[in-house]
Amino acid sequence: MAVPKRRVSKARRDKRRSNVWKMEAPALVKCPQCGEYKRAHRVCSACGYYNGKLVVKKDA
């Protein structure tokens, strides 16, 4: 039966696990209506369009 010879320190353990939890930036796509960058499958915050339809009325 395999048993660790020495206890692994918290710093060593956490260094090993550090790559697992890296956050990624959200993927951005251009809005076909106004050209602003927005997150995919969401209403454009600049013009209020989604899927070619006006969903949220924005004041100019």
PDB file with SEQRES, HELIX, SHEET and CRYST1 records, atoms N, CA, C and O in Angstrom:
SEQRES   1 A   60  MET ALA VAL PRO LYS ARG ARG VAL SER LYS ALA ARG ARG          
SEQRES   2 A   60  ASP LYS ARG ARG SER ASN VAL TRP LYS MET GLU ALA PRO          
SEQRES   3 A   60  ALA LEU VAL LYS CYS PRO GLN CYS GLY GLU TYR LYS ARG          
SEQRES   4 A   60  ALA HIS ARG VAL CYS SER ALA CYS GLY TYR TYR ASN GLY          
SEQRES   5 A   60  LYS LEU VAL VAL LYS LYS ASP ALA                              
HELIX    1 AA1 LYS A   10  ARG A   17  1                                   8    
HELIX    2 AA2 SER A   18  TRP A   21  5                                   4    
SHEET    1 AA1 2 LEU A  28  LYS A  30  0                                        
SHEET    2 AA1 2 TYR A  37  ARG A  39 -1                                        
SHEET    1 AA2 2 TYR A  49  TYR A  50  0                                        
SHEET    2 AA2 2 LYS A  53  LEU A  54 -1                                        
CRYST1    1.000    1.000    1.000  90.00  90.00  90.00 P 1           1          
ATOM      1  N   MET A   1       0.837  -1.178   0.000  1.00  0.00           N  
ATOM      2  CA  MET A   1       0.000   0.000   0.000  1.00  0.00           C  
ATOM      3  C   MET A   1       0.889   1.250   0.000  1.00  0.00           C  
ATOM      4  O   MET A   1       1.778   1.383   0.841  1.00  0.00           O  
ATOM      5  N   ALA A   2       0.645   2.164  -0.945  1.00  0.00           N  
ATOM      6  CA  ALA A   2       1.472   3.362  -1.073  1.00  0.00           C  
ATOM      7  C   ALA A   2       1.051   4.411  -0.056  1.00  0.00           C  
ATOM      8  O   ALA A   2      -0.122   4.768   0.051  1.00  0.00           O  
ATOM      9  N   VAL A   3       2.034   4.891   0.681  1.00  0.00           N  
ATOM     10  CA  VAL A   3       1.796   5.911   1.696  1.00  0.00           C  
ATOM     11  C   VAL A   3       2.825   7.015   1.489  1.00  0.00           C  
ATOM     12  O   VAL A   3       4.006   6.714   1.312  1.00  0.00           O  
ATOM     13  N   PRO A   4       2.415   8.297   1.505  1.00  0.00           N  
ATOM     14  CA  PRO A   4       3.385   9.376   1.325  1.00  0.00           C  
ATOM     15  C   PRO A   4       4.423   9.372   2.444  1.00  0.00           C  
ATOM     16  O   PRO A   4       4.093   9.186   3.615  1.00  0.00           O  
ATOM     17  N   LYS A   5       5.693   9.584   2.059  1.00  0.00           N  
ATOM     18  CA  LYS A   5       6.776   9.571   3.044  1.00  0.00           C  
ATOM     19  C   LYS A   5       6.711  10.808   3.944  1.00  0.00           C  
ATOM     20  O   LYS A   5       6.918  10.718   5.154  1.00  0.00           O  
ATOM     21  N   ARG A   6       6.417  11.984   3.326  1.00  0.00           N  
ATOM     22  CA  ARG A   6       6.336  13.218   4.095  1.00  0.00           C  
ATOM     23  C   ARG A   6       5.025  13.946   3.762  1.00  0.00           C  
ATOM     24  O   ARG A   6       4.444  13.771   2.691  1.00  0.00           O  
ATOM     25  N   ARG A   7       4.593  14.754   4.704  1.00  0.00           N  
ATOM     26  CA  ARG A   7       3.389  15.549   4.497  1.00  0.00           C  
ATOM     27  C   ARG A   7       3.679  16.650   3.473  1.00  0.00           C  
ATOM     28  O   ARG A   7       4.742  17.269   3.506  1.00  0.00           O  
ATOM     29  N   VAL A   8       2.735  16.886   2.573  1.00  0.00           N  
ATOM     30  CA  VAL A   8       2.894  17.939   1.575  1.00  0.00           C  
ATOM     31  C   VAL A   8       2.451  19.259   2.204  1.00  0.00           C  
ATOM     32  O   VAL A   8       1.350  19.363   2.745  1.00  0.00           O  
ATOM     33  N   SER A   9       3.332  20.276   2.124  1.00  0.00           N  
ATOM     34  CA  SER A   9       3.014  21.565   2.738  1.00  0.00           C  
ATOM     35  C   SER A   9       1.860  22.243   2.001  1.00  0.00           C  
ATOM     36  O   SER A   9       1.568  21.915   0.851  1.00  0.00           O  
ATOM     37  N   LYS A  10       1.207  23.188   2.675  1.00  0.00           N  
ATOM     38  CA  LYS A  10       0.070  23.898   2.075  1.00  0.00           C  
ATOM     39  C   LYS A  10       0.519  24.703   0.856  1.00  0.00           C  
ATOM     40  O   LYS A  10      -0.192  24.771  -0.147  1.00  0.00           O  
ATOM     41  N   ALA A  11       1.701  25.312   0.949  1.00  0.00           N  
ATOM     42  CA  ALA A  11       2.206  26.116  -0.168  1.00  0.00           C  
ATOM     43  C   ALA A  11       2.462  25.240  -1.392  1.00  0.00           C  
ATOM     44  O   ALA A  11       2.109  25.621  -2.508  1.00  0.00           O  
ATOM     45  N   ARG A  12       3.062  24.092  -1.197  1.00  0.00           N  
ATOM     46  CA  ARG A  12       3.360  23.176  -2.305  1.00  0.00           C  
ATOM     47  C   ARG A  12       2.071  22.641  -2.916  1.00  0.00           C  
ATOM     48  O   ARG A  12       1.945  22.558  -4.138  1.00  0.00           O  
ATOM     49  N   ARG A  13       1.113  22.280  -2.062  1.00  0.00           N  
ATOM     50  CA  ARG A  13      -0.178  21.780  -2.522  1.00  0.00           C  
ATOM     51  C   ARG A  13      -0.914  22.849  -3.334  1.00  0.00           C  
ATOM     52  O   ARG A  13      -1.449  22.567  -4.406  1.00  0.00           O  
ATOM     53  N   ASP A  14      -0.934  24.079  -2.811  1.00  0.00           N  
ATOM     54  CA  ASP A  14      -1.661  25.152  -3.478  1.00  0.00           C  
ATOM     55  C   ASP A  14      -0.993  25.582  -4.782  1.00  0.00           C  
ATOM     56  O   ASP A  14      -1.675  25.981  -5.726  1.00  0.00           O  
ATOM     57  N   LYS A  15       0.341  25.503  -4.840  1.00  0.00           N  
ATOM     58  CA  LYS A  15       1.043  25.813  -6.088  1.00  0.00           C  
ATOM     59  C   LYS A  15       0.659  24.821  -7.175  1.00  0.00           C  
ATOM     60  O   LYS A  15       0.504  25.194  -8.338  1.00  0.00           O  
ATOM     61  N   ARG A  16       0.510  23.590  -6.805  1.00  0.00           N  
ATOM     62  CA  ARG A  16       0.156  22.546  -7.760  1.00  0.00           C  
ATOM     63  C   ARG A  16      -1.257  22.768  -8.308  1.00  0.00           C  
ATOM     64  O   ARG A  16      -1.522  22.508  -9.482  1.00  0.00           O  
ATOM     65  N   ARG A  17      -2.148  23.245  -7.460  1.00  0.00           N  
ATOM     66  CA  ARG A  17      -3.548  23.429  -7.849  1.00  0.00           C  
ATOM     67  C   ARG A  17      -3.833  24.778  -8.493  1.00  0.00           C  
ATOM     68  O   ARG A  17      -4.949  25.005  -8.961  1.00  0.00           O  
ATOM     69  N   SER A  18      -2.870  25.666  -8.530  1.00  0.00           N  
ATOM     70  CA  SER A  18      -3.128  27.045  -8.956  1.00  0.00           C  
ATOM     71  C   SER A  18      -3.590  27.152 -10.403  1.00  0.00           C  
ATOM     72  O   SER A  18      -4.366  28.052 -10.722  1.00  0.00           O  
ATOM     73  N   ASN A  19      -3.141  26.267 -11.289  1.00  0.00           N  
ATOM     74  CA  ASN A  19      -3.513  26.381 -12.707  1.00  0.00           C  
ATOM     75  C   ASN A  19      -4.943  25.961 -12.963  1.00  0.00           C  
ATOM     76  O   ASN A  19      -5.502  26.314 -14.001  1.00  0.00           O  
ATOM     77  N   VAL A  20      -5.544  25.234 -12.069  1.00  0.00           N  
ATOM     78  CA  VAL A  20      -6.894  24.736 -12.282  1.00  0.00           C  
ATOM     79  C   VAL A  20      -7.915  25.867 -12.222  1.00  0.00           C  
ATOM     80  O   VAL A  20      -8.934  25.815 -12.911  1.00  0.00           O  
ATOM     81  N   TRP A  21      -7.657  26.878 -11.412  1.00  0.00           N  
ATOM     82  CA  TRP A  21      -8.675  27.892 -11.115  1.00  0.00           C  
ATOM     83  C   TRP A  21      -8.507  29.193 -11.883  1.00  0.00           C  
ATOM     84  O   TRP A  21      -9.112  30.197 -11.504  1.00  0.00           O  
ATOM     85  N   LYS A  22      -7.710  29.218 -12.950  1.00  0.00           N  
ATOM     86  CA  LYS A  22      -7.520  30.455 -13.696  1.00  0.00           C  
ATOM     87  C   LYS A  22      -8.809  30.852 -14.393  1.00  0.00           C  
ATOM     88  O   LYS A  22      -9.469  30.017 -15.011  1.00  0.00           O  
ATOM     89  N   MET A  23      -9.166  32.123 -14.295  1.00  0.00           N  
ATOM     90  CA  MET A  23     -10.371  32.616 -14.955  1.00  0.00           C  
ATOM     91  C   MET A  23     -10.032  33.039 -16.379  1.00  0.00           C  
ATOM     92  O   MET A  23      -8.927  33.512 -16.648  1.00  0.00           O  
ATOM     93  N   GLU A  24     -10.973  32.869 -17.277  1.00  0.00           N  
ATOM     94  CA  GLU A  24     -10.790  33.275 -18.657  1.00  0.00           C  
ATOM     95  C   GLU A  24     -11.671  34.484 -18.938  1.00  0.00           C  
ATOM     96  O   GLU A  24     -12.753  34.633 -18.371  1.00  0.00           O  
ATOM     97  N   ALA A  25     -11.188  35.331 -19.816  1.00  0.00           N  
ATOM     98  CA  ALA A  25     -11.980  36.490 -20.215  1.00  0.00           C  
ATOM     99  C   ALA A  25     -13.149  36.020 -21.070  1.00  0.00           C  
ATOM    100  O   ALA A  25     -13.000  35.074 -21.844  1.00  0.00           O  
ATOM    101  N   PRO A  26     -14.305  36.659 -20.945  1.00  0.00           N  
ATOM    102  CA  PRO A  26     -15.452  36.219 -21.750  1.00  0.00           C  
ATOM    103  C   PRO A  26     -15.207  36.481 -23.234  1.00  0.00           C  
ATOM    104  O   PRO A  26     -14.595  37.483 -23.604  1.00  0.00           O  
ATOM    105  N   ALA A  27     -15.687  35.578 -24.074  1.00  0.00           N  
ATOM    106  CA  ALA A  27     -15.545  35.742 -25.517  1.00  0.00           C  
ATOM    107  C   ALA A  27     -16.474  36.854 -25.984  1.00  0.00           C  
ATOM    108  O   ALA A  27     -17.650  36.879 -25.624  1.00  0.00           O  
ATOM    109  N   LEU A  28     -15.951  37.763 -26.777  1.00  0.00           N  
ATOM    110  CA  LEU A  28     -16.738  38.891 -27.259  1.00  0.00           C  
ATOM    111  C   LEU A  28     -16.968  38.764 -28.760  1.00  0.00           C  
ATOM    112  O   LEU A  28     -16.093  38.305 -29.495  1.00  0.00           O  
ATOM    113  N   VAL A  29     -18.140  39.173 -29.203  1.00  0.00           N  
ATOM    114  CA  VAL A  29     -18.477  39.185 -30.625  1.00  0.00           C  
ATOM    115  C   VAL A  29     -18.977  40.584 -30.981  1.00  0.00           C  
ATOM    116  O   VAL A  29     -19.463  41.319 -30.121  1.00  0.00           O  
ATOM    117  N   LYS A  30     -18.851  40.939 -32.258  1.00  0.00           N  
ATOM    118  CA  LYS A  30     -19.329  42.246 -32.705  1.00  0.00           C  
ATOM    119  C   LYS A  30     -20.831  42.209 -32.903  1.00  0.00           C  
ATOM    120  O   LYS A  30     -21.372  41.244 -33.444  1.00  0.00           O  
ATOM    121  N   CYS A  31     -21.492  43.249 -32.469  1.00  0.00           N  
ATOM    122  CA  CYS A  31     -22.937  43.384 -32.686  1.00  0.00           C  
ATOM    123  C   CYS A  31     -23.148  43.701 -34.172  1.00  0.00           C  
ATOM    124  O   CYS A  31     -22.546  44.643 -34.689  1.00  0.00           O  
ATOM    125  N   PRO A  32     -23.992  42.930 -34.864  1.00  0.00           N  
ATOM    126  CA  PRO A  32     -24.212  43.206 -36.288  1.00  0.00           C  
ATOM    127  C   PRO A  32     -24.947  44.522 -36.534  1.00  0.00           C  
ATOM    128  O   PRO A  32     -24.891  45.062 -37.639  1.00  0.00           O  
ATOM    129  N   GLN A  33     -25.630  45.039 -35.522  1.00  0.00           N  
ATOM    130  CA  GLN A  33     -26.414  46.267 -35.661  1.00  0.00           C  
ATOM    131  C   GLN A  33     -25.531  47.510 -35.548  1.00  0.00           C  
ATOM    132  O   GLN A  33     -25.548  48.370 -36.428  1.00  0.00           O  
ATOM    133  N   CYS A  34     -24.758  47.601 -34.461  1.00  0.00           N  
ATOM    134  CA  CYS A  34     -23.998  48.834 -34.196  1.00  0.00           C  
ATOM    135  C   CYS A  34     -22.482  48.632 -34.239  1.00  0.00           C  
ATOM    136  O   CYS A  34     -21.743  49.614 -34.297  1.00  0.00           O  
ATOM    137  N   GLY A  35     -22.004  47.395 -34.211  1.00  0.00           N  
ATOM    138  CA  GLY A  35     -20.567  47.142 -34.298  1.00  0.00           C  
ATOM    139  C   GLY A  35     -19.847  47.117 -32.958  1.00  0.00           C  
ATOM    140  O   GLY A  35     -18.642  46.870 -32.905  1.00  0.00           O  
ATOM    141  N   GLU A  36     -20.575  47.370 -31.878  1.00  0.00           N  
ATOM    142  CA  GLU A  36     -19.962  47.307 -30.544  1.00  0.00           C  
ATOM    143  C   GLU A  36     -19.672  45.853 -30.173  1.00  0.00           C  
ATOM    144  O   GLU A  36     -20.338  44.934 -30.648  1.00  0.00           O  
ATOM    145  N   TYR A  37     -18.664  45.661 -29.315  1.00  0.00           N  
ATOM    146  CA  TYR A  37     -18.389  44.313 -28.838  1.00  0.00           C  
ATOM    147  C   TYR A  37     -19.325  43.981 -27.682  1.00  0.00           C  
ATOM    148  O   TYR A  37     -19.549  44.799 -26.790  1.00  0.00           O  
ATOM    149  N   LYS A  38     -19.869  42.763 -27.713  1.00  0.00           N  
ATOM    150  CA  LYS A  38     -20.783  42.312 -26.667  1.00  0.00           C  
ATOM    151  C   LYS A  38     -20.543  40.837 -26.428  1.00  0.00           C  
ATOM    152  O   LYS A  38     -19.864  40.184 -27.221  1.00  0.00           O  
ATOM    153  N   ARG A  39     -21.089  40.300 -25.346  1.00  0.00           N  
ATOM    154  CA  ARG A  39     -20.991  38.870 -25.084  1.00  0.00           C  
ATOM    155  C   ARG A  39     -22.001  38.134 -25.950  1.00  0.00           C  
ATOM    156  O   ARG A  39     -23.080  38.650 -26.240  1.00  0.00           O  
ATOM    157  N   ALA A  40     -21.641  36.930 -26.359  1.00  0.00           N  
ATOM    158  CA  ALA A  40     -22.488  36.159 -27.261  1.00  0.00           C  
ATOM    159  C   ALA A  40     -23.816  35.801 -26.591  1.00  0.00           C  
ATOM    160  O   ALA A  40     -23.865  35.569 -25.383  1.00  0.00           O  
ATOM    161  N   HIS A  41     -24.875  35.757 -27.371  1.00  0.00           N  
ATOM    162  CA  HIS A  41     -26.216  35.352 -26.930  1.00  0.00           C  
ATOM    163  C   HIS A  41     -26.782  36.266 -25.850  1.00  0.00           C  
ATOM    164  O   HIS A  41     -27.504  35.813 -24.961  1.00  0.00           O  
ATOM    165  N   ARG A  42     -26.451  37.556 -25.929  1.00  0.00           N  
ATOM    166  CA  ARG A  42     -26.980  38.534 -24.983  1.00  0.00           C  
ATOM    167  C   ARG A  42     -27.399  39.791 -25.741  1.00  0.00           C  
ATOM    168  O   ARG A  42     -26.908  40.051 -26.839  1.00  0.00           O  
ATOM    169  N   VAL A  43     -28.296  40.559 -25.159  1.00  0.00           N  
ATOM    170  CA  VAL A  43     -28.741  41.806 -25.762  1.00  0.00           C  
ATOM    171  C   VAL A  43     -27.577  42.788 -25.772  1.00  0.00           C  
ATOM    172  O   VAL A  43     -26.829  42.882 -24.798  1.00  0.00           O  
ATOM    173  N   CYS A  44     -27.427  43.510 -26.860  1.00  0.00           N  
ATOM    174  CA  CYS A  44     -26.356  44.511 -26.967  1.00  0.00           C  
ATOM    175  C   CYS A  44     -26.675  45.659 -26.018  1.00  0.00           C  
ATOM    176  O   CYS A  44     -27.775  46.210 -26.040  1.00  0.00           O  
ATOM    177  N   SER A  45     -25.712  46.007 -25.195  1.00  0.00           N  
ATOM    178  CA  SER A  45     -25.940  47.083 -24.217  1.00  0.00           C  
ATOM    179  C   SER A  45     -25.902  48.450 -24.879  1.00  0.00           C  
ATOM    180  O   SER A  45     -26.405  49.417 -24.307  1.00  0.00           O  
ATOM    181  N   ALA A  46     -25.323  48.559 -26.062  1.00  0.00           N  
ATOM    182  CA  ALA A  46     -25.222  49.852 -26.735  1.00  0.00           C  
ATOM    183  C   ALA A  46     -26.496  50.201 -27.502  1.00  0.00           C  
ATOM    184  O   ALA A  46     -26.987  51.327 -27.417  1.00  0.00           O  
ATOM    185  N   CYS A  47     -27.038  49.223 -28.261  1.00  0.00           N  
ATOM    186  CA  CYS A  47     -28.188  49.541 -29.115  1.00  0.00           C  
ATOM    187  C   CYS A  47     -29.479  48.846 -28.692  1.00  0.00           C  
ATOM    188  O   CYS A  47     -30.562  49.270 -29.096  1.00  0.00           O  
ATOM    189  N   GLY A  48     -29.387  47.786 -27.888  1.00  0.00           N  
ATOM    190  CA  GLY A  48     -30.586  47.117 -27.403  1.00  0.00           C  
ATOM    191  C   GLY A  48     -31.137  46.050 -28.334  1.00  0.00           C  
ATOM    192  O   GLY A  48     -32.252  45.569 -28.133  1.00  0.00           O  
ATOM    193  N   TYR A  49     -30.364  45.672 -29.358  1.00  0.00           N  
ATOM    194  CA  TYR A  49     -30.823  44.649 -30.301  1.00  0.00           C  
ATOM    195  C   TYR A  49     -30.331  43.266 -29.896  1.00  0.00           C  
ATOM    196  O   TYR A  49     -29.256  43.114 -29.316  1.00  0.00           O  
ATOM    197  N   TYR A  50     -31.145  42.262 -30.215  1.00  0.00           N  
ATOM    198  CA  TYR A  50     -30.754  40.864 -30.049  1.00  0.00           C  
ATOM    199  C   TYR A  50     -31.346  40.067 -31.191  1.00  0.00           C  
ATOM    200  O   TYR A  50     -32.554  40.111 -31.424  1.00  0.00           O  
ATOM    201  N   ASN A  51     -30.511  39.344 -31.897  1.00  0.00           N  
ATOM    202  CA  ASN A  51     -30.941  38.482 -33.003  1.00  0.00           C  
ATOM    203  C   ASN A  51     -31.698  39.279 -34.075  1.00  0.00           C  
ATOM    204  O   ASN A  51     -32.663  38.784 -34.658  1.00  0.00           O  
ATOM    205  N   GLY A  52     -31.253  40.514 -34.326  1.00  0.00           N  
ATOM    206  CA  GLY A  52     -31.853  41.341 -35.370  1.00  0.00           C  
ATOM    207  C   GLY A  52     -33.142  42.038 -34.976  1.00  0.00           C  
ATOM    208  O   GLY A  52     -33.766  42.695 -35.809  1.00  0.00           O  
ATOM    209  N   LYS A  53     -33.553  41.907 -33.725  1.00  0.00           N  
ATOM    210  CA  LYS A  53     -34.797  42.524 -33.257  1.00  0.00           C  
ATOM    211  C   LYS A  53     -34.517  43.469 -32.110  1.00  0.00           C  
ATOM    212  O   LYS A  53     -33.643  43.208 -31.283  1.00  0.00           O  
ATOM    213  N   LEU A  54     -35.259  44.571 -32.054  1.00  0.00           N  
ATOM    214  CA  LEU A  54     -35.131  45.528 -30.958  1.00  0.00           C  
ATOM    215  C   LEU A  54     -35.799  44.938 -29.719  1.00  0.00           C  
ATOM    216  O   LEU A  54     -37.002  44.674 -29.723  1.00  0.00           O  
ATOM    217  N   VAL A  55     -35.027  44.734 -28.671  1.00  0.00           N  
ATOM    218  CA  VAL A  55     -35.556  44.120 -27.452  1.00  0.00           C  
ATOM    219  C   VAL A  55     -35.675  45.164 -26.351  1.00  0.00           C  
ATOM    220  O   VAL A  55     -36.678  45.222 -25.640  1.00  0.00           O  
ATOM    221  N   VAL A  56     -34.638  45.991 -26.218  1.00  0.00           N  
ATOM    222  CA  VAL A  56     -34.625  47.018 -25.183  1.00  0.00           C  
ATOM    223  C   VAL A  56     -34.497  48.372 -25.888  1.00  0.00           C  
ATOM    224  O   VAL A  56     -33.570  48.587 -26.669  1.00  0.00           O  
ATOM    225  N   LYS A  57     -35.429  49.274 -25.607  1.00  0.00           N  
ATOM    226  CA  LYS A  57     -35.375  50.587 -26.240  1.00  0.00           C  
ATOM    227  C   LYS A  57     -34.314  51.440 -25.552  1.00  0.00           C  
ATOM    228  O   LYS A  57     -34.345  51.631 -24.337  1.00  0.00           O  
ATOM    229  N   LYS A  58     -33.370  51.950 -26.354  1.00  0.00           N  
ATOM    230  CA  LYS A  58     -32.295  52.794 -25.831  1.00  0.00           C  
ATOM    231  C   LYS A  58     -32.519  54.230 -26.279  1.00  0.00           C  
ATOM    232  O   LYS A  58     -32.902  54.465 -27.425  1.00  0.00           O  
ATOM    233  N   ASP A  59     -32.284  55.203 -25.386  1.00  0.00           N  
ATOM    234  CA  ASP A  59     -32.387  56.607 -25.742  1.00  0.00           C  
ATOM    235  C   ASP A  59     -31.078  57.045 -26.379  1.00  0.00           C  
ATOM    236  O   ASP A  59     -29.997  56.711 -25.895  1.00  0.00           O  
ATOM    237  N   ALA A  60     -31.186  57.800 -27.474  1.00  0.00           N  
ATOM    238  CA  ALA A  60     -29.985  58.232 -28.212  1.00  0.00           C  
ATOM    239  C   ALA A  60     -29.309  59.407 -27.533  1.00  0.00           C  
ATOM    240  O   ALA A  60     -28.288  59.897 -28.017  1.00  0.00           O  
TER     241      ALA A  60                                                      
END                                                                             
